[in-house]
Amino acid sequence: QVQLVESGGGLVQAGGSLRLSCAASGGTFSSYAMAWFRQAPGKEREFVVAISWSGGTSIYADSAKGRFTISRDNAKNTVYLQMNSLKPEDTAVYYCAAHGSYLGPPQTGKLWYEYWGQGTQVTVSS
């Protein structure tokens, strides 16, 4: 069973930065497409960014382009989300997600992802 554990969330002022990490265990991480989603209070869980198994392809939501960067280290079974120029509207619980044994381009739909972490809270104050 694949397990995903997020870390790195916290409270930051607008304009600041945070780096989230998601550590995977229980499977072949190097064959997984990985993604970050977020969910603000009272809102649907939304796609933020995804990365292919090799790291060669990534897809960003418009809200993340130019500010967020996804990366992965297959040797460490970890995917990262570097978030810069944070805004109050980025406040949400951020979830890591995985789709296993897939060597194609990542997808943006949350139903496509098979495994989810418990989430980490990111709060951006104005």
PyMOL commands that set and color helices and strands:
alter all, ss='L'
color gray80, all
select helices_A, chain A and resi 29-31+88-90+110-112
alter helices_A, ss='H'
color red, helices_A
select strands_A, chain A and resi 3-7+10-13+18-25+33-39+46-51+58-60+68-73+78-83+92-99+115-116+120-125
alter strands_A, ss='S'
color yellow, strands_A
deselect
rebuild
show_as cartoon
